[in-house]
Amino acid sequence: MKSVLEYINYRKYILDFYTERKTLQGFTWRDFAKLVGFSNPVYLKQVCDGRYNLGKKVVDNVARAMNLAGFELTYFKLLVEFAHAKTEGVRQKAFEDIRAIISDKSPLALDQDSFKYFESWKNPVIREVAASMPGAKASEIAEACLPKITASEVIETLHFLLDFGLLQKNARGEYFETKKIISMKHKEAIPVAAKNMQLDMGRFALDAIESVPLSERDMSGLTMGISKDMYKRVVAELADFRRRIISIVAEEKADVERVYRMNLQFFPLTKNLRKKTTFEEKI
């Protein structure tokens, strides 16, 4: 589902959330109401139809039922405040806060010329480390990385990040991120562009099993039998999960202590168990 940052009408966002869940899961308005805790099974439908307004006391519950967290939760609450402001001053303040979040939190969308960013693990890691170690030398940044890297590789990566506007440098020589979140305009190309990065990150995850203490890592997995419809539902849940994690991390104001990588991998362990059609054809 699209990010809530692409909406200015909270009713439209609720309706789109419901419609997507209905398509994927057979979700009903009654299910939605039960999830939030409403006794009226069609209250949220009536909100979407404009018959009722979403009250302040239930905004958090509705937002969290739609898996909103971090700055996305804040943004949704601002949409409601903007829609129901009693005075022009309150409405204007809400609108300014909405614009500020869009400006600060909306992803920096890279075009085809920037595919290189997704080709190496060094780019996202050095970008985070450089911004989190003000004034650090290239050798210090290299030393901070667990995957071994040289100072010259750090310098080369920093030049690339600066050239493409993914980092900026202030008068004190400190690096800072121009945008916390990076995406690609052509999202269908990410799996191809990021193939080498994903291979490297997979190897790093295997190394971490041996080299990183249990207290500093979390790894688990599920093995399951699924249908084509279940596959689609799981992929949608993974997309929502990634979005929530991004929202939480981008909202965090605390100083960065470490750079972590989260791999979400969902892949087949058998061939298609039904001979008539291939799984690939179904999905």
Secondary structure, 3 states (H helix, E strand, C coil): CCCHHHCCCHHHHHHHHHHHHHHHHCCCHHHHHHHHCCCCCCHHHHHHCCCCCCCHHHHHHHHHHCCCCHHHHHHHHHHHHHHCCCCHHHHHHHHHHHHHHHHHHCCEEECHHHHHHHHCCHHHHHHHHHHHCCCCCHHHHHHHCCCCCCHHHHHHHHHHHHHCCCEEECCCCCEEECCCCEEECCHHHHHHHCHHHHHHHHHHHHHHHHHCCHHHCCCCCCCCCCCHHHHHHHHHHHHHHHHHHHHHHHHCCCCCCCCCCCCCCCCCCCCCCCCCCCHHHHC
